[in-house]
Amino acid sequence: MHVSIRLMPVVALAAFSVISAHATEPEKTKLKITVGSQILNYMPLELGLKLGSFREERLDVTVENFQAGGSKALQALIGGSVDGAIGFYDHTIQMQAQGKQISCVFLLNDIPGVLLGVRSDLADKVKTGADLKGLRLGITAPGSSTDTMARYYIKKSGLGPRDVNIIAVGSGAPGMVALEAKNVDALVYFDPIATLLARTKSATALFDARTIEGSKQAFGGSYPTACLYLQQSFIDRNPETVQRLVNALLKTHRWINATPTEQLVDTIPPGYKTDNREVNIEIMNASKALFSPTGQMDIEAAKVPLAVLSDFDRRIAAAKIDLSKTFTNRFAERAAQQLK
């Protein structure tokens, strides 16, 4: 059943928020932020727009959605066509290995929320990663984080890079269609697709990293994923603007974590949910733990994606990555003080 959006959540946010007195004006007020798809992990950005979190910080934010995977969003940031990107933390490590400095300023997800599943008609034959040999595995795009995670899991399962045929199928619904049409045999995917595939019994998960336990099973630890990352040069030139972006995201995350699931479901932007409210509630119950209450990175958690990437990418293994330059908590820490 489709439920129309009410204005009540915005009132709740206003009660929750504390509008801080800024000592200085933002260096830049009109901003373009890109995302690579509309997976649930990235939802807080557009929810923050809807709730007015960015407007309260006197920022005019436009979202550009590529729907082609995080690698395209990263390219837009490096190319200078956008100011920031919501994408996987992995990219900060990959770019440092290439001599480019981008930094995570707000962590959206403490855990990855990713699943790797096989078509249900193959589930009796494919029970572990090793059983993927000779099969077709769908990812969002080459160079995306789903590509990275898939290749790591394949190697961890004892297979070589040519043992599995990795195919780009796009993000979200196109991936589900490819799996159900038997154009691929397995898929790397996120909610809301995860819950939809489970309800129709179209896929059986080999791992489910929507929990810390699932993340440890797949990657050996809690794997931080989606974050707001910016070029270091932008951070250096626009510290007040960055602070306000982080303030807005922290307000939004606090609202997510304080709001009953049913009310949250009614407020989520349309691209991040289905037309079925019951399904949406099921999705949020499965994935609400995704959203960091603080936006801050734990250095021990940051070591997990570095280990994953170093395991199969020789350039990263040889690069002597300085993790302290891939993220900063100073904006999230200050936001926590301002929004008490």
C-alpha positions as CSV (number, residue, x, y, z in Angstrom):
1,M,0.0,0.0,0.0
2,H,1.4,3.4,-0.9
3,V,1.3,6.0,1.8
4,S,1.6,9.7,1.1
5,I,4.3,11.7,2.7
6,R,3.3,14.0,5.6
7,L,5.1,17.0,7.0
8,M,5.3,15.7,10.5
9,P,8.9,14.4,10.2
10,V,10.2,17.8,9.4
11,V,8.7,19.2,12.6
12,A,10.3,16.3,14.5
13,L,13.6,17.2,13.0
14,A,13.2,20.8,14.0
15,A,12.6,19.8,17.5
16,F,15.7,17.5,17.4
17,S,18.0,20.1,15.8
18,V,20.0,22.8,17.4
19,I,20.8,25.6,15.0
20,S,24.3,26.6,15.9
21,A,25.6,30.1,15.7
22,H,28.3,30.1,13.1
23,A,31.2,32.4,13.5
24,T,31.8,32.7,9.8
25,E,29.9,32.4,6.6
26,P,30.4,29.3,4.4
27,E,33.0,29.9,1.7
28,K,30.7,28.2,-0.9
29,T,26.9,27.9,-0.6
30,K,25.8,26.3,-3.9
31,L,27.1,22.7,-4.0
32,K,26.8,19.7,-6.2
33,I,27.1,16.3,-4.6
34,T,27.1,13.1,-6.6
35,V,26.1,9.5,-5.7
36,G,26.6,6.4,-7.9
37,S,23.2,4.9,-7.3
38,Q,20.2,4.8,-5.1
39,I,21.2,2.0,-2.7
40,L,19.9,2.4,0.8
41,N,23.5,3.1,2.1
42,Y,23.4,6.5,0.3
43,M,19.9,7.4,1.4
44,P,20.8,10.0,4.1
45,L,22.0,12.6,1.6
46,E,18.6,12.9,-0.2
47,L,16.7,12.4,3.1
48,G,18.7,15.4,4.5
49,L,17.6,17.5,1.6
50,K,14.0,16.5,2.2
51,L,14.1,17.2,5.9
52,G,15.8,20.6,5.3
53,S,19.0,19.7,7.1
54,F,21.2,21.4,4.5
55,R,18.9,24.4,4.2
56,E,19.2,25.0,7.9
57,E,23.0,25.2,7.4
58,R,22.4,27.8,4.6
59,L,23.6,25.4,1.9
60,D,22.0,24.9,-1.5
61,V,22.8,21.3,-2.3
62,T,22.0,19.6,-5.6
63,V,22.3,15.8,-6.0
64,E,23.6,14.3,-9.2
65,N,22.8,10.5,-9.4
66,F,24.7,8.5,-12.0
67,Q,23.0,5.2,-11.4
68,A,26.0,3.5,-12.9
69,G,28.1,2.7,-9.8
70,G,30.4,4.5,-7.4
71,S,33.3,4.6,-9.9
72,K,31.4,7.1,-12.1
73,A,30.7,9.3,-9.1
74,L,34.4,9.2,-8.1
75,Q,35.4,10.2,-11.7
76,A,33.1,13.2,-11.5
77,L,34.7,14.3,-8.3
78,I,38.3,13.8,-9.5
79,G,37.3,15.6,-12.8
80,G,36.0,18.6,-10.9
81,S,32.4,18.5,-12.2
82,V,31.0,18.1,-8.6
83,D,32.1,19.3,-5.2
84,G,31.7,16.1,-3.3
85,A,30.6,12.5,-3.5
86,I,28.8,10.0,-1.4
87,G,30.6,6.8,-2.1
88,F,32.5,4.0,-0.5
89,Y,35.4,4.7,1.7
90,D,37.5,2.3,-0.4
91,H,37.9,5.0,-3.0
92,T,40.0,7.2,-0.6
93,I,42.5,4.4,-0.4
94,Q,42.5,3.7,-4.1
95,M,43.1,7.3,-5.0
96,Q,45.9,7.7,-2.5
97,A,47.7,4.8,-4.3
98,Q,47.3,6.9,-7.5
99,G,48.7,10.0,-5.9
100,K,45.4,11.8,-5.4
101,Q,44.2,13.0,-2.0
102,I,40.5,12.6,-1.2
103,S,39.3,12.3,2.3
104,C,36.2,11.0,4.1
105,V,34.7,13.7,6.3
106,F,31.5,11.9,7.4
107,L,31.0,8.1,7.6
108,L,27.4,7.1,6.7
109,N,27.8,3.3,7.3
110,D,29.8,1.5,9.9
111,I,29.0,-1.8,8.1
112,P,28.7,-2.5,4.4
113,G,25.1,-3.7,4.1
114,V,26.1,-5.7,1.0
115,L,25.1,-9.3,0.1
116,L,26.4,-11.7,-2.5
117,G,23.7,-14.1,-3.5
118,V,23.1,-16.8,-6.1
119,R,20.0,-17.6,-8.1
120,S,17.7,-19.8,-6.0
121,D,17.6,-22.5,-8.8
122,L,21.4,-22.9,-8.3
123,A,21.4,-22.8,-4.5
124,D,21.6,-26.6,-4.2
125,K,24.8,-26.5,-6.2
126,V,26.4,-23.2,-5.0
127,K,26.8,-23.2,-1.3
128,T,30.2,-21.4,-0.9
129,G,32.3,-18.9,-2.8
130,A,34.3,-21.8,-4.3
131,D,31.2,-23.0,-6.0
132,L,31.0,-19.8,-8.1
133,K,33.7,-21.2,-10.4
134,G,32.6,-21.0,-14.0
135,L,29.5,-18.8,-13.2
136,R,28.6,-15.2,-14.1
137,L,28.6,-12.8,-11.2
138,G,26.9,-9.4,-11.6
139,I,28.4,-6.2,-10.2
140,T,27.4,-2.6,-10.6
141,A,30.3,-1.4,-12.7
142,P,34.0,-2.1,-13.3
143,G,36.1,-0.4,-10.6
144,S,33.1,0.0,-8.3
145,S,33.2,-1.2,-4.7
146,T,30.9,-4.1,-5.6
147,D,33.7,-5.1,-8.1
148,T,36.3,-4.8,-5.3
149,M,34.2,-6.9,-2.8
150,A,33.4,-9.5,-5.4
151,R,37.0,-10.0,-6.4
152,Y,38.1,-10.2,-2.8
153,Y,35.5,-12.8,-2.0
154,I,36.4,-14.8,-5.1
155,K,40.1,-14.8,-4.1
156,K,39.3,-15.6,-0.4
157,S,37.3,-18.5,-1.7
158,G,40.3,-20.0,-3.4
159,L,39.5,-19.0,-6.9
160,G,41.6,-17.1,-9.5
161,P,40.5,-13.9,-11.2
162,R,39.5,-15.8,-14.4
163,D,37.5,-18.5,-12.6
164,V,34.4,-16.3,-12.4
165,N,32.9,-14.2,-15.2
166,I,32.3,-10.7,-13.6
167,I,29.6,-8.8,-15.5
168,A,28.5,-5.1,-15.0
169,V,24.8,-5.0,-14.7
170,G,24.2,-1.6,-13.1
171,S,22.9,-0.8,-9.7
172,G,19.6,-1.6,-8.0
173,A,16.7,-2.8,-10.1
174,P,18.7,-3.5,-13.3
175,G,20.8,-6.0,-11.3
176,M,17.7,-7.7,-10.0
177,V,16.3,-8.0,-13.5
178,A,19.5,-9.5,-14.8
179,L,19.5,-12.1,-12.0
180,E,15.8,-13.0,-12.5
181,A,16.2,-13.1,-16.3
182,K,19.2,-15.5,-15.8
183,N,21.6,-13.2,-17.5
184,V,23.8,-13.7,-14.4
185,D,24.0,-16.5,-12.0
186,A,24.9,-14.5,-8.9
187,L,24.8,-10.9,-7.9
188,V,26.4,-8.4,-5.4
189,Y,23.6,-6.3,-4.1
190,F,22.1,-4.1,-1.4
191,D,18.8,-3.2,0.1
192,P,16.1,-2.5,-1.1
193,I,16.9,-5.2,-3.7
194,A,18.1,-7.6,-1.0
195,T,14.7,-7.7,0.7
196,L,12.8,-7.9,-2.6
197,L,14.9,-10.9,-3.8
198,A,14.4,-12.6,-0.4
199,R,10.6,-12.1,-0.5
200,T,10.3,-13.6,-4.0
201,K,12.9,-16.3,-3.1
202,S,14.8,-15.4,-6.2
203,A,18.2,-15.4,-4.5
204,T,20.0,-17.2,-1.7
205,A,22.8,-15.2,0.0
206,L,26.3,-16.7,0.4
207,F,27.0,-13.8,2.8
208,D,24.9,-11.0,4.3
209,A,26.9,-8.1,5.6
210,R,23.9,-6.1,6.9
211,T,25.2,-7.0,10.3
212,I,28.6,-6.8,12.0
213,E,28.7,-10.6,12.2
214,G,28.0,-10.8,8.4
215,S,30.7,-8.3,7.7
216,K,33.2,-10.3,9.8
217,Q,32.3,-13.4,7.9
218,A,32.8,-11.8,4.5
219,F,35.6,-9.4,5.1
220,G,37.2,-10.3,8.4
221,G,35.9,-7.3,10.4
222,S,33.5,-4.4,10.5
223,Y,33.9,-2.8,7.0
224,P,33.1,1.0,6.8
225,T,31.5,1.8,3.5
226,A,29.5,4.8,2.4
227,C,30.8,8.2,3.3
228,L,31.0,11.8,2.2
229,Y,34.4,12.3,0.6
230,L,35.9,15.4,-0.8
231,Q,39.1,16.4,-2.5
232,Q,41.6,17.5,0.1
233,S,42.1,20.8,-1.8
234,F,38.4,21.5,-1.4
235,I,38.5,20.8,2.3
236,D,41.5,23.1,2.8
237,R,39.8,26.0,0.8
238,N,36.3,25.6,2.3
239,P,36.5,24.4,6.0
240,E,33.3,26.2,7.0
241,T,31.3,24.8,4.1
242,V,32.6,21.3,4.9
243,Q,31.6,21.8,8.6
244,R,28.0,22.7,7.6
245,L,27.8,19.7,5.2
246,V,28.8,17.5,8.1
247,N,26.4,19.2,10.5
248,A,23.5,18.5,8.1
249,L,24.4,14.9,7.8
250,L,24.8,14.4,11.5
251,K,21.4,16.0,12.1
252,T,19.9,13.6,9.5
253,H,21.6,10.5,11.0
254,R,20.4,11.4,14.5
255,W,16.9,11.8,13.1
256,I,17.1,8.4,11.4
257,N,18.3,6.7,14.6
258,A,15.7,8.4,16.8
259,T,12.7,7.9,14.5
260,P,10.3,4.9,14.6
261,T,10.7,2.7,11.6
262,E,7.2,3.3,10.3
263,Q,7.6,7.1,10.3
264,L,11.1,6.8,8.8
265,V,9.7,4.6,5.9
266,D,7.1,7.2,5.2
267,T,9.7,9.9,4.8
268,I,12.4,8.1,2.8
269,P,12.7,9.6,-0.7
270,P,10.9,7.5,-3.3
271,G,14.0,6.2,-5.1
272,Y,15.2,4.4,-2.0
273,K,12.0,2.4,-1.3
274,T,9.3,0.4,-3.1
275,D,5.6,1.2,-3.5
276,N,4.8,-1.4,-0.8
277,R,4.9,0.1,2.7
278,E,5.0,-3.4,4.4
279,V,8.1,-4.3,2.3
280,N,9.7,-0.9,3.1
281,I,9.3,-1.6,6.9
282,E,10.9,-5.0,6.4
283,I,13.8,-3.4,4.5
284,M,14.4,-0.8,7.2
285,N,14.2,-3.4,10.0
286,A,16.9,-5.4,8.2
287,S,19.1,-2.4,7.5
288,K,18.6,0.4,10.0
289,A,21.8,-0.6,11.8
290,L,23.7,0.7,8.7
291,F,23.5,4.4,9.7
292,S,26.3,5.6,11.9
293,P,25.2,7.5,15.0
294,T,28.3,9.6,15.0
295,G,29.7,9.8,11.4
296,Q,33.1,9.1,12.8
297,M,35.7,6.6,11.5
298,D,37.4,4.1,13.8
299,I,41.0,3.7,12.7
300,E,40.8,-0.1,13.4
301,A,37.8,-0.4,11.1
302,A,39.6,1.6,8.4
303,K,42.3,-1.1,8.4
304,V,39.7,-3.7,7.1
305,P,39.1,-2.2,3.7
306,L,42.8,-1.5,3.4
307,A,43.5,-5.2,4.0
308,V,40.8,-6.2,1.5
309,L,42.2,-3.9,-1.2
310,S,45.8,-4.8,-0.5
311,D,45.0,-8.5,-0.8
312,F,44.4,-8.4,-4.5
313,D,45.6,-5.0,-5.7
314,R,49.4,-4.9,-5.9
315,R,49.5,-1.2,-6.4
316,I,47.7,-0.6,-3.1
317,A,49.8,-3.2,-1.3
318,A,53.0,-1.5,-2.5
319,A,51.8,2.1,-1.9
320,K,52.3,2.3,1.9
321,I,48.9,3.9,2.4
322,D,48.7,6.5,5.2
323,L,45.2,5.9,6.6
324,S,45.3,9.1,8.6
325,K,45.1,11.0,5.3
326,T,42.1,9.0,4.0
327,F,39.6,10.4,6.6
328,T,39.2,13.1,9.3
329,N,36.9,13.1,12.3
330,R,37.4,16.7,13.2
331,F,34.3,17.9,11.4
332,A,32.0,15.2,12.9
333,E,33.5,15.8,16.4
334,R,32.8,19.5,16.1
335,A,29.3,18.9,14.8
336,A,28.6,16.7,17.8
337,Q,29.6,19.6,20.1
338,Q,27.6,22.2,18.2
339,L,24.5,20.1,18.0
340,K,24.3,19.0,21.7
